[in-house]
């Protein structure tokens, strides 16, 4: 745990200026996508996400988290995510077409990265050893927010990878004393349900096992189970703090 927070402190103290530029770029890209939804704004957002994911892969994990175990594997994971966005940019699969449904959840996810440092400060932590908006879990909730807001056509492979990372965050809350990740895990549970429900509803003729008419109940059951695990982890973490 000491190594975990030490690497975060080193990362923040060395890169805080660059992080500010990344945050500003993210805000401008988001405003551009919302106000001028179209091909150019979609390309701008994909370029931003590619840069963000490569930053996390190379700068955060490979360079500043070198002391952690499996840092190279985590760097590779985010490299795969960046490569997925590069392929999407070339192919143009994700169109970022605006969806009016579930916009409240989407906006909540979009502001969630800024709640990470606030949560750290409320726990008595101080800079530089605090979570920041330019870290892996913050990037996950931001991306899910963008995809939820513009969800008419999305890359399910990317969603699966992001959701996989969010579930990894559950273990971090206990082993590294980082309850901030409950923000990510708690908000991604309804996002998972809505993404997959929308996918199956938009493809009613697709043959699935189980059948689509039972898929909604299956998704509810899975998300309920994950939610129960999240609550149990939260209780354990609070009882030990």
N, C-alpha and C positions, 0 to 999 in steps of 0.2 A: 504493500500500500504506500509506503514511503517513496519508493521509486516512481510509482504512478503519479503522485502529486508533485514530486520533484521534476519530472519531465514536463508536466503541465506548466509549472512555474517557469522553467527554462524556456519553453516554447512561447509563453505569453510575454515574458520580459524581453525576448530577443526579436519578436515579430509583431509587436502590438501596432506599430505604424502601418505595416503591410496589411494587418487585419482590418484596420480602419478603412483602407482603400478597398479591400474586398467587400466589406459591409456596404460601403457607399455604392459600389458597382452592383451589388445585389439589390439594393433598394431601387436604384435607377432602372435596372433591368425589369424588376417587378412592376414598377409604375408604367414603364413603356409597354409591357405586355398587357396590362389591364386597360390602359387608356387607348393604345393603338394596336389592338389585337389583330395580328396578321402575320404574313410570312417573315417580314424583317424583324419584328419583335420576337417571333418564335426562334429565329436563328440567333438573335442576341442572347436570349435566355439559355439556349443550348450551349453557346460558347461560354457563357458565364459558369454554367454547371460543370462543363468540362474543365475549366480552369480551377474551379473550387475543388473538384474531386482530385485533380492532379496535385493540387496544393496539399490536400490532406494526405494523399498517398505518399508523396515525396518529402515534403517539408515536415509535416506533422509526424507521420509514422516512421518513415525511413531515416530521417535526420535526427529529430528531437526525441523520438521514443526509442532510440537505439538501445538504451539500457533495459527496456522491457523484453520479456520473453515473447516470442512469436511476432515481433514487430514487423519482420519482413513479410509474414503471411498476411498481416493486416494491411500492409502497404500494397501487397498484390491484390487483395480484395477490392480496395478502392481504385486500384489501377484498372481492374476489370470493369468497375462501375463507370469510370471515365471512358474506357474503350467502348462501352455500351452506348454512351451518349455520342461519341464520335461516329459510330455506325448509324445511330439514329439521325444525326445531323446530315450524313451523306444520303441515307435512304429517304429521310423525311417521313418516317412512320408516325411519330408523335406530332400532331398538328397544333397542339395547344389551342384547340377551339373552346371557347368559353362555355361552361356549363352552369346553369342557374341553380341547379340542385346542390344542397349541402354546402352552400357558400359560407355559412357561419362557421362550420368546422374548418373549412379551408383557411379563412382569415385567422382563426385561432392558431392553426398550425404555422401560419406565416409569421405571427408575432412571437411564437414560442422560443425561437433562438435568443431573443432579447431577455427572456425570463430566466435563462440559465445563469448568467452572472448575478442577477438579482437574487436568485435562490441561494447561490453560494454565499453572497454577502449576508443574507438573513441567517445563515447557519454560523456566522462568525468568522468565515474565511476572509482573507484579504488578498489583494493583488500582490504578486502575479499568480498565486496558487488558487485560481478560481476557474470555473468553466467559462468559456467564451462563446460568442455566436459563430466563430469560425473554427469549429471542432466537429468531429464526425457525427455525433448525435444531433447537434444543432443543424447540420447539413441535411440529415435524414428528415427531420420534421419540416424543414423549409421545403424540401423537394416534394414531400407528400402533400404539403399545402398547395404548391403550384399545380401538381397533377390533379388534386381534388377540385381545384377551381377551374381547371381546363381539362376536363376528364372525358370528353366525347370520344377520344381515341388515344389510348395510352399503351405503353410497352409493359405487358404483364411480367416479362422476365425481369425488368428493372424493379417493378413493384415487389416481386418475390425476394430479390436481393436486399432491398431496403427494409422490408418487414423482417427478414432474417436478422439483419443487424439490430433492429429495434428490440428483438427478443433477447439478443445477446446482452443488451443493456440491463436486463433484469438481474443477471449474475453480478454485474459490476456494482449495482447498488449495495450489495452485501459485502463482496470481497474487497472493494476499494472505498467503501464508505462514501458513495456518491449518489445520494438520494435524488439529485437533480435529474437523473435518468428516468425517474418515475414519470417526469413530465413527458418524455418521449414515449415510453411504453404505454402510458395511460391514454395518450391521444391517438396512437397508431392502432389500437384495438378497434375502435369504431371505423377508422380509415380502412383497415383491412377488410372489414365486413362490407363497407360501401363499395369499395373498388371491385371486389369479386361479385357482389350482388349485381352491380351495374353491368359487369361483363357478361354474366349469364343471361340477364334479362335482355341485353342487346343482341344476343345470339340464340334466340329461342329454338332454332332448327338444329342446333348442334347436338349430336348424340353424346351423352355423358353417362358415366356410371359413378354414383347414383344418378337417377334422372333429375333434370333441371327443377322439376316441381318440388323435389325433396332437398335440393341444394341449399335453399334459403335456411331451412331448419338446421341443416348440417353446419352452415356458416355461423349461425347463432350459437349452436352448441360449442363449436371450437372457440369462438370469441369469448363466450361465457367462461369456459375452462381457463383460457389464458388470463381473463380478468380475475378469476379466483386466485390464480397463482400470483398475480400482481399484488392483490390485496394482502395475501399471506406474506409475501416478501416485504411489503411496506410495514406490516405489523412487526415482523421480526427485526427489521432495520430500526424502527422507532424504539422498540423495547431495549435495544442494545446501545442506543445513543445516549 
